[in-house]
């Protein structure tokens, strides 16, 4: 993930849905921060998205857990994410509330 023009930062995705994600990082993001994510999925595909920090809380081991809402998908990433979620039975229920 990259915040503004700062260096790349590593983090771990805890939860993901079609509308956003929650991740753990040693960096404390502020509400409203825009972050670029390049995410590797379990199916050997990747997605690139912009997301806005919605909330941050203290996590385990001194890390921070931040919830992000996706704001822009790049290079077909939205379709890749949807196909990934549709193919994974554990993620099948992770839909946006407004999605039919």
C-alpha positions in Angstrom: 0.0 0.0 0.0 1.1 3.5 -0.6 -0.1 6.7 1.0 0.3 9.8 -1.1 3.8 9.9 -2.5 5.3 8.2 0.4 7.2 4.9 0.2 5.4 1.6 -0.1 4.2 0.1 3.2 3.4 -3.5 3.9 0.2 -4.7 5.7 -2.0 -7.7 6.0 -5.6 -7.9 4.8 -7.9 -9.1 7.6 -11.2 -8.9 5.8 -12.2 -7.9 2.2 -15.5 -7.3 0.5 -16.6 -5.8 -2.8 -16.8 -2.4 -1.1 -13.6 -2.3 0.9 -11.2 -4.0 3.3 -9.8 -4.0 6.8 -6.0 -4.4 7.2 -3.4 -4.4 9.8 -0.3 -2.2 9.5 2.4 -0.6 11.7 1.4 2.7 10.1 -1.5 4.7 11.7 -3.7 6.1 9.0 -6.1 9.0 9.6 -9.7 9.1 8.6 -10.0 10.4 5.1 -6.5 9.3 4.0 -6.4 8.0 0.4 -4.3 5.0 -0.1 -3.3 3.0 -3.2 -3.3 -0.8 -2.7 -1.8 -3.4 -4.9 -3.2 -6.7 -3.5 -2.2 -10.2 -4.3 -5.2 -12.6 -4.1 -5.0 -16.3 -3.1 -5.8 -17.2 -6.8 -2.5 -15.8 -8.0 -4.2 -12.7 -9.5 -3.9 -9.1 -8.2 -6.0 -6.0 -8.0 -5.0 -2.4 -7.8 -7.4 0.1 -6.1 -7.6 3.4 -4.4 -9.3 3.4 -1.0 -10.2 5.9 1.7 -9.6 5.3 5.4 -12.9 5.1 7.2 -11.7 4.3 10.8 -8.5 3.2 12.6 -8.2 1.3 15.9 -5.4 -0.2 17.9 -4.7 -3.8 16.9 -2.7 -6.6 18.3 1.0 -6.3 18.9 1.1 -2.5 18.6 -0.2 -2.5 15.0 -3.2 -0.5 13.8 -6.3 -1.9 12.1 -7.8 0.3 9.5 -11.1 0.0 7.5 -11.0 1.3 4.0 -13.7 1.9 1.4 -12.7 1.3 -2.2 -13.0 4.5 -4.3 -11.4 3.5 -7.6 -10.4 0.3 -9.4 -7.7 0.1 -12.0 -7.2 -2.2 -15.0 -10.2 -4.5 -14.6 -9.5 -5.0 -10.9 -13.2 -4.7 -10.0 -14.1 -7.7 -12.2 -11.2 -9.7 -10.9 -12.3 -9.0 -7.3 -15.9 -10.0 -8.0 -14.8 -13.2 -9.8 -12.5 -14.0 -6.9 -15.3 -13.5 -4.3 -17.9 -15.4 -6.3 -15.5 -18.4 -6.6 -14.7 -18.6 -2.9 -17.4 -20.1 -0.8 -16.1 -18.4 2.3 -16.4 -15.0 0.7 -19.8 -15.6 -1.0 -21.6 -13.7 1.8 -19.3 -10.6 1.6 -21.4 -8.5 -0.6 -22.2 -4.8 -0.4 -25.5 -4.1 1.3 -26.8 -2.4 -1.8 -25.9 -5.3 -4.1 -28.7 -7.6 -5.2 
